Amino acid sequence: MAEHAANPGDKVVSLNAHRQLSNPQVLADLPEPIRRLHERAEGWLEPLLRLVLDRADDAFFERAEAAGSNQDQQIYFDAMREVRLRRKVLSQRFTQELLQGFGGLKTHPKDDFDSDLPGIDELSLMDTDTLEEQVAIETMARKAADRYSEAIQLLSIRMDHLSASKVGVASNPLGPDFLSQSFAKATADIKLSIGARLVLFKLFDQCFLGQMETCYREANQLLIDAGIMPDLKLQRRNRPVYRPVADTGHRAPGITSGGMNELEESAEQAPEEVLNLLKNWLNSAPSGRPAAGSVAGGVLASDQILPLLADVQQAQQLAEQPLAPAQVGALVRHQVQSRQQQSLSSVDDNVINLVSMLFEFILDDRNLAAPMKAMLSRLQIPMIKVAIADKSFLAKSLHPARQLLNEMARAAIGWQEPEDINKDNLYQLISELVQRVLGEFEDDVSLFDDLLADLRRYMNKDAHRARIMEQRLVDAEQGKAKAERAQAESERALARITRDKVLPPATHTLLSEHWSRVLYLTCLSQGSDSESWREQQQTAYKLAWSLTAEADAENRDRVRKLLPGLNKALREGLQSVGMNPHAMAEQLKAINAELHSHWRDVKKVAEPEPEIETEAVAEAPVEVEQVEAVIAQELEALPEVEPEVVQEAESAEDVLPENDPHWSLVANMTQGSWFEMHDAEGQHYRCRLAAIIRATGKYIFVNRSGMKVAEETRESLALALKQRRMQVLDDGMLFDRALESVIGSLRQTRR
């Protein structure tokens, strides 16, 4: 970061480069539809990139909060700061890359977009960090390319029809390959650890590439509307049928390595890293049961396993308690061996064990309440059926079965067990959806799409109601905060004006009870930087000075010049707050008596003592500008006075040092984050940060319904985090987090 600060030219060059590349000449020779496509693409992609960078704050904060050491925590705080500082330059560089990609369509680019990337032989010579980066980039590009395969191919063919150069899926400037490499180049100069950089790539995968469906659809439609190959369609090819092959080798229990190559071939999208980790893990796994394919009767084909799983699925529907993940696998193997006198293929055995590991993670996940985890765990058998029927299921992030599980978990993130669970609408809905899967799912995955649509309809309605309540709450809290701030400002202004002054009773009453309200309403309606606020402070200062200044002839003369204007200002101010005219006259009469008393002993020939008129009179034509200027200078020179705050005595344990890392955790909290809190009575509740009221430093938390459940300060939050009375909940996609956890466990085992 210091190097960035020391080299301001870095940013200047980037901005100049952006302006240069934005010259229309870059795209001048391209066909009009391509130029329009580039213009529209910038509008589509900019909010997606902004979403990635917005989410980066949350992601780095969560990892900092979960860090096991101060050093690891600081890594993510540094990453958060770097991305914030370089955000604008990063966005500009990404835009430059996109422009260069479109500009290259009028030239003759390389035959292969990735030809400047390292080959297989070169990868082995890379350092580990570079290799991990490259694998992450290629993996997310490959996933997106498969996810939007048809739309990207149609778009590439249409663009190729218009372009002078060859446009393929890999060289398409809107293709996942190009966009992934562009993001990698745009972030290359940001100083991040490998862990933080991979987090950023993951966000790009989820929030950018994962949201490109609309972009590709509209891009194709734009070219169709321009008359570019409107009738173009791809000829669909039949999907190859999976045929398991018997494996008679004796391997370790768990996910067996026999047949793994077969699994790799059939799972066209499966992440290679996962498969390689599984292989390495199995080589060191202890033996404990017969390996898959070792029973004399041979290997049971995948399509023959599904009816056996249906029986187990039906039993789960009727059972009061779900089976543990490990029990499910054991039950399936027992069914196969006892009823068929056969064994599972090593590939299917791998799938069952991997899904079991995923559901073990789900049951251990602290982000969901226990009843919800138990309900979701009933979906293990259906997920095994889906995974056996489609070996690429584990790599398809948009598979409807995965989406349904993820959406259920997302809906339940803020849910906590009520007194009567049978009357809870969300729990009953999740229960109903799970029961429908157990009762209706055979092999048609469209059921998951239907259930997902039902769940999303409910969640949209529920979220709409919660947003209305939450907005009302936030508006009320902001109004309350504005009022508290105005009150504090008026008290601080009067304390500053009356400091070290002993005011007579009537003047003290007018300022503390009536003029304080004038200041309060002015600050509330016009702000503390308004001209009215300044003038009303001067009015209060003039009155206080008139009754406390040293009683000599010079000051007496100043008071006489000030009184006509002071009389008018006092009347207008008191009338603005609705003071009763009779009470106003009595109050001013009492102040006149105090003025007479204060200036009584100062003698000046032929001049009466100063006095405030009880009736409105015209201002005397006396030159008062000089006196007003002196008063304004004196008021400006008064020292600031903070109102006295009464604080409860705190123990040493309740005071955090300034360098405590939990201050940073609070500073980086973002609205919308979910937390679990524990109160003094030991009760725990889930809540979401709805608003941070900057004026008062209050953090407002609401429940799923948008109702306020907690109000905290920066100090109380930092202390709660340190004492672990408050923990951040991860509302990321459950299935994806489970898969990451399994991969991490396998990495550790391999080491």
C-alpha positions in Angstrom: 0.0 0.0 0.0 2.9 2.3 0.8 4.2 1.7 -2.7 0.9 2.8 -4.3 0.9 5.9 -2.2 4.5 6.7 -3.2 3.7 6.4 -6.9 0.8 8.7 -7.8 1.7 8.4 -11.4 0.2 4.9 -11.3 -3.3 6.2 -11.1 -2.7 9.1 -13.5 -1.5 6.7 -16.2 -4.6 4.5 -15.7 -7.0 7.4 -16.0 -5.3 8.8 -19.0 -5.2 5.4 -20.6 -8.9 5.1 -20.0 -9.6 8.4 -21.7 -7.4 7.5 -24.6 -9.0 4.1 -25.2 -12.5 5.6 -24.9 -11.8 7.5 -28.1 -14.5 6.6 -30.7 -11.7 5.8 -33.2 -11.1 2.5 -31.4 -14.4 1.1 -32.5 -14.8 3.3 -35.6 -14.2 0.6 -38.2 -16.5 -1.9 -36.6 -20.1 -2.5 -37.8 -22.8 -0.5 -36.1 -24.4 -3.5 -34.3 -21.0 -4.4 -32.7 -20.5 -0.8 -31.5 -24.0 -0.8 -30.0 -23.3 -4.1 -28.4 -20.2 -2.7 -26.8 -22.1 0.3 -25.5 -24.9 -1.9 -24.0 -22.3 -4.3 -22.6 -20.7 -1.6 -20.5 -24.1 -0.8 -19.0 -24.8 -4.5 -18.3 -21.4 -5.3 -16.8 -20.7 -2.2 -14.7 -23.3 -3.0 -12.0 -22.1 -6.6 -11.8 -18.5 -5.5 -11.2 -19.8 -3.0 -8.7 -21.6 -5.8 -6.9 -18.4 -7.9 -6.8 -16.5 -5.0 -5.2 -19.3 -4.2 -2.7 -19.4 -7.9 -1.6 -15.7 -7.9 -1.2 -16.0 -5.8 1.9 -18.4 -8.3 3.5 -16.3 -11.3 2.5 -13.1 -10.0 3.8 -14.8 -8.8 7.0 -16.2 -12.3 7.6 -12.9 -14.0 7.1 -11.2 -11.4 9.4 -13.8 -12.2 12.1 -13.2 -15.9 11.7 -9.4 -15.6 11.5 -7.4 -17.8 14.0 -4.7 -15.2 14.6 -4.1 -11.5 14.5 -1.8 -11.9 11.6 -4.4 -13.7 9.5 -7.0 -11.1 10.5 -4.7 -8.3 9.4 -4.3 -9.9 6.0 -8.0 -9.6 5.3 -8.2 -6.0 6.7 -5.3 -5.1 4.4 -7.1 -6.7 1.5 -10.3 -4.7 2.3 -8.3 -1.5 2.4 -6.4 -2.2 -0.8 -9.6 -3.0 -2.8 -11.3 0.1 -1.5 -8.3 2.3 -2.5 -7.9 0.7 -5.9 -11.5 0.3 -6.7 -11.8 3.1 -9.2 -8.6 2.1 -11.1 -9.7 -1.5 -11.1 -13.0 -0.6 -12.7 -11.3 1.5 -15.3 -8.8 -1.2 -16.2 -11.6 -3.7 -16.6 -13.4 -1.3 -18.9 -10.2 -0.8 -20.9 -9.8 -4.6 -21.3 -13.4 -4.8 -22.6 -12.8 -2.0 -25.0 -9.6 -3.6 -26.3 -11.4 -6.9 -26.7 -14.1 -5.3 -29.0 -11.4 -3.2 -30.7 -9.5 -6.4 -31.6 -12.5 -7.6 -33.6 -11.4 -5.4 -36.5 -7.9 -6.9 -36.6 -6.7 -10.5 -36.8 -6.1 -11.7 -33.2 -4.4 -14.9 -32.2 -6.1 -18.1 -33.1 -6.4 -19.0 -29.5 -7.3 -16.4 -26.8 -5.4 -18.4 -24.2 -2.3 -19.0 -26.3 -0.3 -16.6 -24.2 -1.2 -18.5 -21.1 1.2 -21.2 -19.7 0.8 -24.7 -21.0 0.6 -27.9 -19.0 4.4 -28.2 -19.0 4.8 -24.7 -17.8 2.3 -25.0 -15.0 4.6 -27.4 -13.2 7.3 -24.7 -13.1 5.0 -22.1 -11.5 5.1 -21.2 -7.9 2.1 -22.5 -5.9 0.3 -19.1 -5.6 0.5 -18.4 -9.4 -0.7 -21.9 -10.1 -3.7 -21.6 -7.7 -4.6 -18.3 -9.3 -4.5 -19.8 -12.8 -6.5 -22.8 -11.8 -9.1 -20.6 -10.2 -9.4 -18.4 -13.3 -9.7 -21.3 -15.7 -12.2 -23.1 -13.4 -14.6 -20.2 -13.1 -14.4 -19.5 -16.9 -15.0 -23.2 -17.7 -18.0 -23.3 -15.3 -19.6 -20.2 -16.9 -18.9 -21.4 -20.4 -20.7 -24.6 -19.7 -23.5 -22.9 -17.9 -24.3 -20.5 -20.7 -23.0 -22.8 -23.5 -25.8 -22.3 -26.0 -26.2 -18.6 -25.5 -22.5 -17.9 -25.8 -22.2 -20.0 -29.0 -25.1 -18.2 -30.6 -23.6 -14.9 -29.7 -20.2 -15.8 -31.0 -21.6 -17.0 -34.3 -23.5 -13.8 -34.8 -20.5 -11.6 -33.9 -18.3 -13.7 -36.1 -20.7 -13.1 -39.0 -20.2 -9.3 -38.5 -16.5 -9.3 -37.7 -13.5 -9.3 -40.0 -11.7 -11.6 -37.6 -12.6 -15.0 -36.2 -14.8 -14.8 -33.1 -14.9 -18.0 -31.1 -16.2 -18.7 -27.6 -12.7 -18.2 -26.2 -12.0 -14.9 -28.1 -15.4 -13.4 -27.7 -14.9 -10.2 -25.6 -18.2 -11.1 -23.8 -17.2 -14.7 -23.2 -16.3 -16.1 -19.8 -12.7 -16.7 -20.8 -12.1 -13.1 -21.9 -14.0 -11.6 -18.9 -12.2 -13.8 -16.4 -8.8 -13.0 -17.8 -9.8 -9.3 -17.9 -10.7 -9.3 -14.3 -7.4 -11.1 -13.4 -5.5 -8.4 -15.3 -7.5 -5.6 -13.7 -6.7 -6.9 -10.2 -3.1 -7.9 -10.9 -1.5 -4.8 -9.4 -3.6 -5.0 -6.2 -1.5 -6.3 -3.3 -3.4 -9.3 -2.0 -2.4 -12.5 -0.3 -3.3 -15.7 -2.3 -6.2 -16.4 0.1 -7.7 -12.9 -0.4 -7.2 -13.0 -4.1 -9.0 -16.3 -4.4 -11.8 -14.8 -2.3 -12.0 -12.0 -4.9 -12.1 -14.5 -7.8 -14.8 -16.5 -6.1 -16.9 -13.3 -5.8 -16.3 -12.6 -9.5 -17.5 -16.1 -10.2 -20.7 -15.8 -8.1 -21.7 -12.2 -8.5 -20.5 -11.5 -12.1 -20.2 -14.7 -14.2 -23.0 -16.2 -12.2 -25.3 -13.3 -13.2 -24.5 -13.2 -17.0 -27.6 -15.0 -18.2 -29.6 -11.8 -18.8 -26.6 -10.2 -20.5 -26.2 -13.0 -23.0 -29.9 -13.2 -23.7 -30.1 -9.4 -24.4 -26.9 -9.4 -26.4 -28.3 -12.0 -28.7 -31.6 -10.2 -28.9 -29.9 -6.9 -29.8 -28.2 -8.6 -32.8 -31.4 -10.4 -33.8 -33.2 -7.1 -33.8 -30.5 -5.8 -36.0 -31.3 -8.6 -38.5 -28.2 -10.6 -37.7 -29.0 -14.3 -38.3 -32.4 -14.1 -36.5 -33.3 -17.8 -37.3 -30.0 -19.2 -36.0 -30.4 -22.3 -33.8 -28.0 -24.9 -32.5 -28.5 -28.5 -33.3 -28.8 -30.3 -30.0 -26.8 -33.5 -29.5 -28.0 -36.4 -27.3 -26.3 -36.5 -24.0 -24.0 -39.6 -23.6 -25.5 -42.3 -21.4 -23.4 -43.2 -18.3 -22.5 -46.9 -18.1 -20.7 -47.9 -14.9 -17.9 -50.5 -15.1 -17.2 -53.0 -12.4 -14.3 -52.4 -10.2 -12.9 -55.5 -8.5 -9.9 -53.9 -6.9 -9.5 -53.8 -3.1 -9.4 -50.2 -2.0 -9.8 -48.2 1.2 -13.3 -47.3 2.6 -14.9 -44.0 1.9 -14.7 -42.6 -1.6 -12.7 -45.3 -3.5 -10.1 -44.5 -6.1 -11.2 -47.3 -8.4 -13.4 -46.0 -11.2 -12.3 -42.4 -10.5 -11.1 -41.9 -14.0 -14.6 -43.0 -15.1 -16.1 -40.4 -12.9 -13.8 -37.7 -14.3 -14.9 -38.6 -17.9 -18.6 -38.6 -17.1 -18.6 -35.5 -15.0 -17.7 -33.1 -17.8 -17.9 -30.1 -15.4 -16.4 -31.6 -12.3 -13.6 -29.5 -10.8 -10.3 -31.3 -11.4 -9.0 -30.2 -8.0 -11.8 -32.0 -6.2 -11.2 -35.2 -8.0 -7.4 -35.1 -7.5 -7.8 -34.4 -3.8 -10.2 -37.3 -3.5 -7.8 -39.6 -5.2 -4.9 -38.6 -2.9 -7.0 -38.8 0.2 -8.1 -42.3 -0.6 -4.6 -43.6 -1.0 -4.0 -43.0 2.7 -7.4 -43.9 4.1 -7.6 -46.8 6.5 -9.4 -49.9 5.5 -12.6 -50.9 7.3 -15.1 -52.5 5.0 -15.1 -54.3 1.7 -14.4 -52.0 -1.3 -17.0 -51.2 -3.8 -17.2 -53.8 -6.5 -15.7 -56.6 -4.3 -18.9 -58.7 -3.8 -19.1 -61.9 -5.8 -22.4 -60.9 -7.5 -20.6 -58.1 -9.4 -21.4 -54.4 -9.7 -24.9 -52.9 -9.7 -25.6 -50.5 -12.5 -26.5 -46.9 -11.6 -30.0 -47.1 -13.0 -30.6 -50.2 -10.8 -29.6 -48.3 -7.7 -32.3 -45.7 -8.0 -35.2 -48.0 -7.1 -33.4 -49.1 -4.0 -32.8 -45.4 -3.1 -36.5 -44.8 -3.6 -37.3 -47.3 -0.9 -35.0 -45.6 1.5 -36.4 -42.2 0.5 -39.9 -43.3 1.3 -38.8 -44.6 4.6 -37.2 -41.2 5.4 -40.5 -39.5 4.6 -42.3 -41.5 7.3 -39.5 -41.5 9.9 -39.8 -39.1 12.8 -36.0 -38.5 12.9 -33.7 -38.3 9.8 -30.8 -40.7 9.5 -27.3 -39.5 10.2 -25.3 -38.9 6.9 -23.0 -41.9 7.5 -26.0 -44.1 8.3 -27.5 -43.3 4.9 -24.5 -44.6 3.0 -24.3 -47.8 5.1 -28.1 -48.4 4.6 -27.8 -48.1 0.9 -24.9 -50.5 0.7 -26.7 -53.0 2.9 -29.8 -52.8 0.7 -27.6 -53.4 -2.4 -25.7 -56.3 -0.9 -28.6 -58.0 0.9 -31.3 -57.7 -1.8 -29.2 -57.8 -5.0 -26.2 -59.8 -3.9 -24.1 -57.1 -5.6 -22.1 -54.1 -4.7 -21.9 -50.5 -5.8 -19.5 -49.4 -8.5 -16.6 -47.4 -7.2 -18.0 -44.3 -8.9 -21.4 -44.5 -7.3 -19.8 -45.4 -4.0 -17.7 -42.2 -4.3 -20.8 -40.2 -5.0 -22.6 -41.5 -1.9 -19.7 -40.8 0.3 -19.1 -37.4 -1.0 -22.8 -36.4 -0.6 -22.6 -37.8 3.0 -19.6 -35.6 3.7 -21.6 -32.6 2.4 -24.5 -33.3 4.7 -22.2 -33.8 7.6 -21.1 -30.3 7.1 -24.7 -29.1 6.9 -25.5 -30.7 10.2 -22.4 -29.2 11.8 -23.1 -25.7 10.3 -23.7 -23.2 13.1 -25.3 -20.7 10.7 -28.6 -22.6 10.8 -30.9 -23.5 13.7 -31.0 -27.2 14.7 -34.6 -27.9 13.5 -33.9 -26.4 10.1 -30.7 -28.5 9.8 -32.5 -31.6 10.7 -35.2 -30.9 8.1 -32.7 -30.2 5.3 -30.7 -33.3 6.2 -33.8 -35.4 5.0 -32.8 -34.3 1.5 -29.7 -36.5 1.5 -31.3 -39.4 -0.4 -32.8 -37.3 -3.1 -29.5 -35.5 -3.6 -27.7 -38.9 -3.9 -30.2 -39.9 -6.5 -29.6 -36.7 -8.5 -25.8 -37.1 -8.2 -25.9 -40.8 -9.3 -28.1 -40.0 -12.2 -26.0 -37.0 -13.3 -22.3 -37.2 -12.3 -21.8 -33.6 -13.2 -24.3 -32.5 -10.5 -21.6 -31.6 -8.0 -20.1 -29.0 -10.4 -23.3 -27.5 -11.6 -23.9 -24.5 -9.4 -27.2 -23.7 -11.1 -28.6 -27.2 -10.9 -32.2 -26.9 -9.6 -31.6 -29.3 -6.8 -28.6 -27.4 -5.5 -30.5 -24.1 -6.0 -33.4 -25.4 -3.9 -31.2 -26.5 -1.1 -29.3 -23.2 -1.2 -32.5 -21.1 -1.2 -33.9 -23.1 1.7 -30.8 -22.4 3.7 -30.8 -18.7 2.7 -34.4 -18.4 3.8 -33.6 -20.0 7.2 -30.5 -18.0 8.0 -32.4 -15.6 10.3 -34.8 -18.1 11.5 -34.8 -19.2 15.2 -36.9 -21.8 16.8 -40.2 -20.4 18.2 -42.1 -21.7 21.2 -44.6 -23.6 18.9 -42.7 -24.7 15.8 -45.9 -26.1 14.2 -47.3 -22.6 14.0 -44.3 -21.1 12.3 -45.0 -20.3 8.6 -41.5 -20.6 7.3 -40.7 -23.9 9.1 -44.0 -25.4 7.8 -43.2 -24.3 4.3 -39.7 -25.8 4.4 -41.2 -29.0 5.9 -43.8 -29.2 3.1 -41.2 -28.7 0.4 -39.0 -31.4 1.9 -41.9 -33.8 2.1 -42.9 -33.2 -1.5 -39.3 -34.0 -2.6 -39.3 -37.2 -0.5 -42.8 -38.2 -1.8 -42.7 -37.1 -5.4 -39.1 -37.1 -6.7 -38.2 -40.1 -8.8 -36.0 -38.9 -11.6 -37.6 -35.7 -13.0 -35.5 -32.8 -11.7 -38.2 -30.3 -12.9 -39.8 -30.9 -9.5 -37.0 -29.0 -7.9 -37.7 -26.1 -10.3 -41.4 -26.0 -9.3 -40.6 -26.1 -5.6 -37.9 -23.5 -6.0 -40.4 -21.2 -7.7 -42.9 -21.8 -4.8 -40.2 -21.0 -2.2 -39.1 -17.8 -4.0 -42.7 -16.5 -4.3 -43.1 -16.9 -0.5 -39.7 -15.4 0.2 -40.4 -12.4 -2.1 -43.7 -11.7 -0.3 -42.1 -12.2 3.1 -39.1 -9.9 2.2 -41.5 -7.2 0.9 -43.4 -7.1 4.2 -40.1 -7.1 6.1 -38.7 -4.3 4.0 -41.8 -2.1 4.7 -41.5 -2.6 8.4 -37.8 -2.1 8.3 -38.0 1.1 6.3 -40.5 2.5 8.8 -38.2 1.6 11.6 -35.2 3.1 9.9 -37.1 6.3 9.1 -38.2 6.6 12.7 -34.7 5.9 14.0 -33.2 8.5 11.7 -35.8 11.0 12.7 -35.1 10.3 16.3 -31.4 10.6 15.7 -31.9 13.9 14.0 -34.0 15.2 16.9 -31.4 14.0 19.4 -28.6 15.7 17.5 -30.6 19.0 17.2 -31.2 18.8 21.0 -27.6 18.2 21.7 -26.5 21.0 19.4 -28.9 23.5 21.0 -27.7 22.5 24.5 -24.1 22.7 23.4 -24.7 26.2 21.9 -26.3 27.6 25.1 -23.6 26.0 27.3 -21.0 27.7 25.2 -22.7 31.0 25.4 -23.5 31.0 29.1 -20.2 29.4 30.3 -18.7 31.2 33.3 -21.7 33.6 33.3 -24.1 34.0 36.3 -27.4 35.0 34.8 -30.3 36.5 36.7 -33.4 34.3 37.0 -35.6 35.7 34.3 -32.9 35.7 31.7 -31.8 32.2 32.7 -35.4 30.9 32.4 -35.9 32.5 28.9 -32.7 31.0 27.5 -32.9 27.6 29.1 -36.7 27.0 28.7 -37.7 29.1 25.7 -34.7 30.1 23.6 -33.4 26.5 23.7 -36.5 25.4 21.9 -36.0 28.1 19.3 -32.5 26.8 18.7 -33.7 23.2 18.7 -36.4 23.8 16.0 -34.1 25.8 13.8 -31.3 23.2 13.9 -33.9 20.5 13.2 -35.5 22.2 10.3 -32.6 24.2 8.8 -29.4 22.6 10.2 -26.6 23.9 12.3 -24.9 25.5 9.3 -27.8 27.8 8.4 -27.9 31.6 8.7 -30.9 31.4 11.0 -29.0 29.2 13.4 -26.1 31.7 13.5 -28.3 34.7 14.1 -30.2 33.0 16.9 -27.0 32.1 18.7 -25.9 35.7 18.4 -29.3 36.8 19.9 -28.7 34.5 22.9 -25.2 35.8 23.3 -26.3 39.5 23.1 -28.8 38.9 25.8 -26.4 37.0 28.1 -23.7 39.6 27.6 -26.1 42.5 28.2 -26.8 41.2 31.7 -23.3 40.0 32.6 -20.9 42.6 31.0 -18.9 44.9 33.3 -21.2 47.8 34.2 -19.2 50.8 32.8 -20.1 53.6 30.5 -18.6 52.1 27.3 -20.5 48.8 27.7 -23.7 50.7 28.6 -23.4 52.5 25.3 -22.9 49.2 23.4 -26.0 47.7 25.1 -28.1 50.7 24.1 -27.2 50.2 20.5 -27.9 46.4 20.6 -31.3 46.6 22.3 -33.6 47.5 19.4 -32.3 44.7 17.2 -32.2 42.3 20.2 -35.8 43.2 21.1 -37.0 42.4 17.5 -35.0 39.1 17.3 -36.3 37.9 20.7 -39.9 38.5 19.7 -39.6 36.8 16.3 -37.9 33.8 17.8 -40.4 33.3 20.7 -43.3 33.8 18.3 -41.9 31.1 16.0 -42.2 28.5 18.8 -45.7 29.6 19.7 -45.0 31.3 23.0 -48.1 32.9 24.5 -48.1 36.7 23.9 -49.0 37.5 27.5 -46.3 35.2 28.9 -43.9 36.7 26.4 -44.6 40.2 27.6 -44.3 39.2 31.3 -41.0 37.4 30.5 -39.5 40.5 28.8 -40.8 42.7 31.6 -38.9 40.7 34.1 -35.7 40.9 32.0 -36.1 44.6 31.8 -36.1 44.8 35.6 -32.9 42.7 35.5 -31.3 45.2 33.0 -32.3 48.2 35.2 -30.8 46.5 38.2 -27.5 45.6 36.3 -26.9 49.1 34.8 -28.5 51.2 37.6 -25.2 52.5 39.1 -23.8 53.6 35.7 -24.6 57.2 35.3 -24.7 59.0 32.0 -26.3 62.5 31.6 -29.7 62.7 29.9 -29.8 59.0 28.9 -32.2 56.5 30.4 -31.2 53.0 31.4 -31.2 50.3 28.7 -34.5 48.4 28.4 -36.2 45.8 26.2 -39.6 47.0 24.9 -42.5 44.9 26.0 -44.3 46.0 22.8 -42.9 45.8 19.3 -41.3 49.2 18.3 -39.4 50.3 15.3 -35.7 49.8 15.5 -33.9 53.1 16.4 -31.8 54.4 13.5 -28.6 53.9 15.4 -25.4 52.7 13.7 -24.9 49.2 15.1 -22.9 47.4 12.5 -19.6 47.9 14.4 -21.1 46.7 17.6 -22.7 43.7 15.8 -19.3 42.8 14.3 -17.6 42.9 17.7 -20.4 40.6 19.2 -20.0 38.2 16.3 -16.2 38.0 16.8 -16.6 37.4 20.5 -19.2 34.6 19.9 -16.9 33.0 17.4 -14.0 33.1 19.8 -15.9 31.3 22.6 -14.5 27.8 23.3 -16.5 24.8 22.5 -18.3 23.1 25.4 -19.4 19.5 25.3 -22.6 18.7 27.3 -21.9 16.7 30.5 -22.5 13.0 29.9 -23.2 10.8 32.8 -21.6 7.4 32.3 -22.0 4.3 34.3 -18.9 2.9 36.0 -17.2 0.3 33.8 -14.9 -2.5 34.9 -11.5 -2.9 33.4 -12.9 -5.9 31.4 -15.4 -3.6 29.7 -12.9 -1.2 28.3 -11.1 -2.2 25.1 -7.7 -0.7 24.2 -7.5 1.4 21.1 -5.5 -1.2 19.2 -7.9 -4.0 19.9 -8.8 -5.6 16.5 -12.5 -5.8 17.3 -12.8 -2.0 16.7 -11.9 -2.8 13.1 -14.5 -5.5 12.9 -17.2 -3.1 14.0 -15.9 -0.4 11.6 -16.3 -2.8 8.7 -19.8 -4.1 9.6 -22.2 -3.7 6.6 -25.9 -3.4 6.5 -27.7 -6.6 5.7 -25.2 -8.9 7.6 -26.7 -11.5 9.9 -25.5 -12.1 13.4 -26.3 -14.3 16.4 -26.4 -12.5 19.7 -26.4 -13.8 23.3 -27.9 -11.6 26.0 -27.1 -11.4 29.7 -29.7 -14.1 30.5 -28.2 -16.6 28.1 -30.9 -16.2 25.5 -29.7 -16.2 21.9 -31.4 -14.6 18.9 -30.6 -14.0 15.3 -30.7 -10.5 13.8 -29.7 -8.5 10.9 -28.0 -5.1 10.8 -30.7 -2.9 9.3 -29.1 0.5 9.7 -26.2 2.4 11.1 -27.3 5.8 12.4 -24.2 7.9 12.0 -25.5 10.9 13.8 -25.9 9.0 17.1 -23.5 6.1 16.5 -26.3 3.6 16.9 -26.5 0.2 15.2 -30.1 -1.0 14.7 -30.8 -4.7 14.4 -34.0 -6.4 13.2 -35.3 -9.9 13.0 -36.6 -11.7 9.9 -39.9 -9.7 10.1 -38.2 -6.3 10.1 -39.0 -5.7 13.8 -36.3 -4.1 16.0 -34.7 -6.5 18.4 -31.5 -4.7 19.4 -29.9 -1.3 19.5 -26.1 -1.2 20.1 -23.2 1.3 20.1 -19.8 0.9 18.6 -18.4 0.2 22.1 -21.0 -2.5 23.0 -20.6 -4.3 19.7 -16.8 -4.4 19.9 -17.1 -5.8 23.4 -19.7 -8.3 22.4 -17.5 -9.6 19.5 -14.5 -9.9 21.9 -16.5 -11.8 24.4 -18.1 -13.9 21.7 -21.6 -12.9 22.7 -22.0 -11.9 19.1 -21.0 -13.9 16.0 -21.3 -13.3 12.3 -23.5 -15.7 10.3 -22.5 -16.8 6.9 -25.5 -16.4 4.5 -23.5 -17.7 1.5 -24.8 -20.6 -0.6 -24.9 -23.6 1.7 -24.1 -26.3 -0.8 -21.1 -24.4 -2.1 -19.8 -23.8 1.4 -20.2 -27.5 2.2 -18.2 -28.4 -1.0 -15.5 -25.9 0.0 -15.3 -27.4 3.5 -15.0 -30.9 2.1 -12.2 -29.8 -0.2 -10.5 -28.1 2.7 -10.7 -31.2 4.8 -9.3 -33.3 2.0 -6.4 -30.9 1.6 -5.6 -31.2 5.3 -5.8 -35.0 5.1 -3.5 -35.0 2.1 -0.8 -33.0 4.0 
